[in-house]
Amino acid sequence: MRILTTLLFTPIFLLASMSPAKSMEDVKTYVEESCGTCHALKKISKDIQERIKRKGSHLYYAGNKYQRKWLEAWLQKTTLIRPSGEFPLNHTEVTDEGDVIKGDTLLKHIDLPSVRAKEVTDYLMSLTPNNNLIENVSYTPKKISLSMGKMNFGKFKGCQSCHRDKANEGGQSGPELYTAWNRLQPEYLISYTKDPNLWDVNTMMPNRHLKDSSLQKLVDYLKVIGEKNANL
C-alpha cells in the first residue's frame, strides 16, 4: 500500500514559511509554489516517467486520505514514512545481503512552524475529489487477535514483503504501516487497498482482489498496532 507515502517539499518552503498566509487563496498559492515541484496537486496521467521521477506523494486528494491531526503535527516535525522514497529503485542498492537504502539520496522535508502547518493542513484537507470512492466503503472497528492479525498481515496477505508493521521488521519499498491508523483515514485504507489504481494510475501497489471481510480485518490489525505504537 507510500501513504504513505513520504511527503517531500523543496527548500523554498523555508523562505515561504516566514510569511504567514492571510487567506485560503494565499495558502493555495503558497502550496502550489512550494509543494508543486515534488507533489502532484492535480490528477496525474498514466505515464511511467511520472512514476520514475516522482519525489513526493500525491496531494490532490489529501482530504480523502490523511487524518487532520496527524498531518498538522507531522508538518511541524517531519519523519520518513517510506524508507526507500517514492520510487524505490532511485534510492536502493541491491547487495548480496539484501537491499540497502541509500539515505544520502533521499530528500529531507522542511519542518513548518505551527501557524503555517495549520494553514497548509486546512487547505490540503479541503482537497476531496475522491469523495465518491470513500462513500462506497464503510468501516466498523472490531476486535482482532494481535497474533492472528500479524499472521494475516505477513503470511496470508504478504503485506510484510513491502511494508513494516514494526519499526524494524518488514519490507521497505512501501510506506510503514505501524503508523497507518493514526496517519490515514480508515475508509481510505479500505478503498485504496481494494483497488489501488482508482487512486493512483501509476501505483506499485498490486490489487490483491481482497474480499470486504479481509479488508476489514486488515484495517482492524492496523488499528491495533497503530494504537499500540501511539502509546509507546
QUIRA-V137470 format. One record per backbone hydrogen bond with DSSP energy under -0.5 kcal/mol. CO is the residue of the C=O (numbers start at 1). NH is the residue of the N-H. E is the energy in kcal/mol with one decimal. If there is no record, write none. Layout:
co;nh;e
CO;NH;E
CO;NH;E
//
This chain:
co;nh;e
1;4;-0.6
6;8;-0.6
6;57;-1.2
10;13;-2.2
11;14;-1.9
11;15;-0.7
12;16;-2.5
13;17;-2.5
15;18;-1.4
16;19;-1.7
18;20;-0.6
23;27;-2.2
24;28;-2.5
25;29;-2.1
26;30;-2.4
27;31;-2.9
28;32;-2.6
29;33;-2.5
30;34;-2.5
31;35;-2.9
31;36;-0.8
32;36;-0.8
34;10;-1.1
35;38;-1.6
35;39;-2.5
38;55;-0.7
38;56;-1.5
39;41;-0.6
40;59;-2.5
40;60;-1.2
45;47;-1.7
47;50;-1.3
47;51;-1.1
48;52;-2.1
49;53;-2.5
50;54;-0.8
59;62;-1.9
60;129;-0.6
61;64;-1.6
61;65;-0.6
62;65;-1.1
62;66;-2.5
65;185;-2.7
66;68;-0.5
67;71;-2.6
68;72;-2.4
69;73;-1.8
70;74;-3.1
71;75;-2.2
72;76;-0.7
73;76;-0.7
73;77;-1.1
75;112;-3.0
81;83;-0.7
81;176;-2.7
82;85;-2.2
87;90;-2.3
88;91;-1.9
88;92;-0.5
91;102;-3.1
93;95;-0.5
93;100;-2.8
95;98;-1.2
98;95;-1.1
100;93;-2.9
101;103;-1.5
102;105;-1.9
103;106;-1.1
107;109;-0.5
113;117;-2.7
114;118;-2.1
115;119;-2.0
116;120;-2.7
117;121;-2.4
118;122;-2.7
119;123;-2.0
120;124;-2.9
121;125;-2.7
123;126;-1.4
124;63;-0.7
124;127;-1.5
126;128;-1.1
127;63;-2.0
127;64;-0.7
128;131;-0.9
130;133;-0.7
130;134;-1.7
131;135;-2.5
132;136;-0.7
134;137;-1.5
145;149;-2.8
146;150;-2.1
147;151;-2.0
148;152;-2.5
149;153;-2.3
150;154;-2.7
151;155;-1.6
151;156;-1.8
152;157;-2.3
153;159;-1.9
153;160;-0.8
158;161;-1.3
159;162;-1.6
159;163;-2.3
160;171;-1.8
162;174;-2.6
163;171;-1.3
164;177;-2.7
164;178;-0.9
166;169;-1.5
169;165;-0.9
169;166;-1.0
172;84;-1.4
177;180;-0.8
179;183;-1.3
180;184;-3.2
183;67;-2.3
185;189;-2.1
186;190;-2.0
187;191;-2.6
188;192;-3.2
189;193;-1.8
190;194;-2.1
191;195;-1.9
193;208;-0.5
195;198;-1.5
196;199;-1.5
196;200;-2.2
200;203;-1.6
206;208;-0.8
211;215;-2.1
212;216;-2.2
213;217;-1.9
214;218;-2.1
215;219;-2.2
216;220;-2.2
217;221;-2.0
218;222;-2.1
219;223;-2.3
220;224;-2.0
221;225;-2.5
222;226;-2.0
223;227;-2.5
224;228;-2.0
225;229;-2.4
226;230;-2.0
227;231;-1.0
229;232;-1.1
//
